[in-house]
Amino acid sequence: MFVFPAILIIALIMIFPLLYTIVLSFNKSDIYTDSWTFVGIAQYVELFKNPEFLLSLYVTFLWTIGSVVFQFLIGFAAAVVINQDFIRWKTVIRIVLMVPWVIPSIISVNVWKWLYHADFGIINYILKSLGILSTSINWVSDEHTALFSAILVNVWKMYPLVMIMVEAALQSVPKELKNAARVDGATGWREFTTVTIPHISSTCMSVILLLTIWTMNAFTFVYVLTEGGPAHQTEILSLFIYKAGFQNYNFGVAAAASTILFIITAVLSFVYMKLFMKGEDG
């Protein structure tokens, strides 16, 4: 009885929209007559014949892998360094490193747009001053650099989350285990790999899953920075869905693409849970 309101709220804000989207994906909607026509899997077939959709899947894969790998590695390294006993002013360092995380995304992206600017951006200025570049690069408009530029912004924004979560896990490692490893003659590296890593592995897996889900569903970074250009080279799946639904008003196709994105996310979550349970049993 007491949990009914919570169940109702979850149903309204999560389950109902999901079911509505799935149903819509099997229907072609007309915004002028507000009518639906059942078309079965036709819109899914249309998607997989659409080169722009297939490109968005590929771009999403590169965007997700590139972002998550570097977010985790940089955040993990920062956490390990801060957790060392010889590091002073830890609180100050944490505050400084957390700045990207606390700045609103829209502000962060616009700052980076200025940094990337071909004529006035500081990145081109520094690289030309060092002799690395002879001419300016339009980082977000060049098809060879646009996706990398977007990934860099995403990494800068999200690595502090990894740092904080991993550092919390590092601080939870029992000192008794570390002392026992040292008594047994373990070096610092061996202690880290045999004691620390196994103890924080579940946290690391959780962080990687969260980063993967958030990155796959990201929208603000790419939309504000490149709007999916140039030539769809940075058009991730969430941006493809937005354009299909709110620019082309093809809500059925947008719903089908959203359902595919949900399935991909659900499968990744399932795989994570299996790996997590296997690790816990081990």
Residue pairs with C-beta under 8 A, 6 or more apart in sequence:
18 262
21 255
21 258
21 259
21 262
22 255
22 259
24 36
24 251
24 252
24 255
25 43
25 44
25 252
25 255
25 256
25 258
25 259
26 38
26 39
26 40
26 41
26 43
26 252
27 36
27 37
27 38
27 39
27 252
28 36
28 37
28 39
28 42
28 43
28 252
29 35
29 36
29 37
29 251
29 252
30 36
30 37
31 249
31 251
39 252
43 252
43 253
43 255
43 256
44 256
44 260
46 253
46 256
47 53
47 253
47 256
47 257
47 260
48 54
52 232
52 235
52 240
53 240
53 257
55 232
55 235
56 232
56 235
56 236
56 237
56 239
56 240
57 237
59 147
59 232
59 233
59 234
59 235
59 236
60 216
60 236
60 237
60 238
62 147
63 147
63 150
63 151
63 154
63 215
63 218
63 222
63 234
63 236
64 212
64 215
64 216
66 147
66 148
66 151
67 151
67 154
67 155
67 158
67 211
67 215
68 208
68 211
68 212
68 215
70 151
70 155
70 159
71 154
71 155
71 158
71 159
71 161
71 162
71 211
71 215
72 162
72 204
72 207
72 208
72 211
74 155
74 159
74 162
75 158
75 159
75 160
75 161
75 162
75 163
75 165
75 166
75 207
76 162
76 163
76 166
76 204
78 97
78 159
78 160
78 162
78 163
79 162
79 163
79 164
79 166
79 167
79 170
80 166
80 170
81 87
82 90
82 93
82 94
82 97
82 163
82 167
83 167
83 170
83 171
87 93
94 163
94 164
97 160
97 163
98 160
98 163
98 164
99 160
100 108
100 156
100 157
100 158
100 159
100 160
101 157
101 158
101 160
101 161
103 111
103 157
105 157
105 220
105 221
106 220
106 224
108 153
108 156
108 157
109 153
109 220
109 221
109 224
109 225
110 224
112 149
112 152
112 153
112 156
112 225
113 140
113 224
113 225
114 120
114 121
115 121
115 122
115 123
116 123
116 138
116 139
116 140
116 149
117 124
118 124
118 136
118 137
118 138
118 139
118 141
119 136
121 136
121 139
123 139
124 133
124 136
124 137
124 139
127 133
128 134
128 135
128 136
137 145
139 145
139 146
139 149
140 146
140 149
140 150
140 225
140 226
141 226
141 229
141 230
142 230
143 230
143 231
143 233
146 226
146 229
146 230
146 233
146 234
147 233
147 234
149 225
149 226
150 221
150 222
150 225
150 226
150 234
153 221
153 225
154 215
154 218
154 221
157 221
158 211
158 214
158 215
161 207
161 210
161 211
162 207
162 211
165 203
165 206
165 207
166 200
166 203
166 204
166 207
168 203
169 199
169 200
169 203
169 204
170 196
170 200
172 199
172 200
173 195
173 196
173 199
173 200
174 199
177 195
177 199
178 191
178 195
178 196
181 190
181 191
181 194
181 195
182 191
186 194
186 195
201 279
202 276
202 279
202 280
205 272
205 275
205 276
205 279
206 276
208 272
209 268
209 269
209 272
212 268
213 265
213 268
213 269
216 236
216 237
216 238
216 261
216 264
216 265
216 268
217 238
217 261
217 265
218 236
218 238
219 238
219 239
219 242
222 228
222 234
222 235
222 236
222 238
222 239
223 239
223 242
225 234
226 234
227 239
228 234
228 235
228 236
228 239
228 240
228 243
229 235
235 243
237 257
237 260
237 261
238 261
240 257
241 254
241 257
241 258
241 261
242 254
244 250
244 251
244 253
244 254
244 257
245 251
245 253
245 254
245 255
246 254
